Each structure stands twice: as structure tokens, then as C-alpha cells.
């Protein structure tokens, strides 16, 4: 996961319609749209940046072609039957 280090980076993520997470904070461990997060108070943003704010990547993007491999395994099972 790529770390968000500045407000400019967060603003760019909002324009790209990306989401962010803060794994060390229980309320922010789930993904939230960057456009929502950038409108938080400065105090809260400073807290999130100090804990570590990261760009959210869905499981599909993190695992690469894993979904394709599962699909191929399913096809192999169908071929055996």
C-alpha cells in the first residue's frame, strides 16, 4: 500500500476518486473516499497522517492475477467432471 504523505496527495486521490485507510485507527481501518477524508478537521487529518494513512487497494488489485487463477482452477474442475 502506498502511504499518503501530504494534503496535495490526498487532494489528487480525491480527484481520482480513490479511497484511503488508516489501519492503526479502529474507526478508519475500513476504506473511506479521499474526497470525504480531505474535508475532516485539521486536527483529525494530522492524527491520521501521524498514524499512517494509505491508499486503499481492493483485494483484486493486491493479488494481481489471483482471480484469474481461481477461474482457471474452476474450469479445470469442470473439465474433470
N, C-alpha and C positions, 0 to 999 in steps of 0.2 A: 504494500500500500504506500502511496506517495503522501508525504507529510505536507500539510498546508502551513506555510510559514508567514504569510502576510495577508493583510486585508485585500491587497491587489489580486493576489492569487485566489482568494475567496470570491472576489467580485467576478473574476474571469470564469470560475466554476459556476457561478450563478448564471452568467450569460450562456454558458454551455449546457445549462440545465442538469448539472451533476449533483450528487448528494455527498454528504460528509458524515463521518462518525468520530466519536471520541471514546475509544474502548475502555479507558480508565474511569469514566464517569457513568454511573449506572443509568441515569436518565438519558444520556446521549450515546449509549452503546449501539442503539439502532440507528439506521440511516435517516437523515433529515435533509431536505433540499437546501442547497447552499444559499438560495435566494431567501429562505426563511432565516437561516442562521446569521446571515450578514445584517439582519435587522434587529438582532439582540443588542442589549446594552453593552457598552464598552467593558464594564466590569465582568460580565459573563463571557464575552469574547476573550478577554485576557486570561480568564480562568481556563477556558477550553484550549487556547493556544499553549498555555503552560503545561497542561495535562497531555497534550498531543492530539491535534485534530488532523484527520486523514481523509483522503478522497475515498469514497465508498466504491468498491468493485463488487458487482454481483458474483455469486458462485460460478456462474458460467464463464465470466471473464477471467476469474482467478485460476480456474482449472484448465483453461485453454481448450484443447480438443477432447476433453474427457467425455463430454456429452456425445460426441461423435463415436467414441469407443463404445459407450454403453449401447448406442443404437446399433452398432455393428454386432455386438455380442448378442443382442436380441434377435438380429437377423440370422445369426448362426444357430441359435436355438430353434428358430422357426424352420431352418433348413434340415435340422436333425429330425424333427417331427415328421 
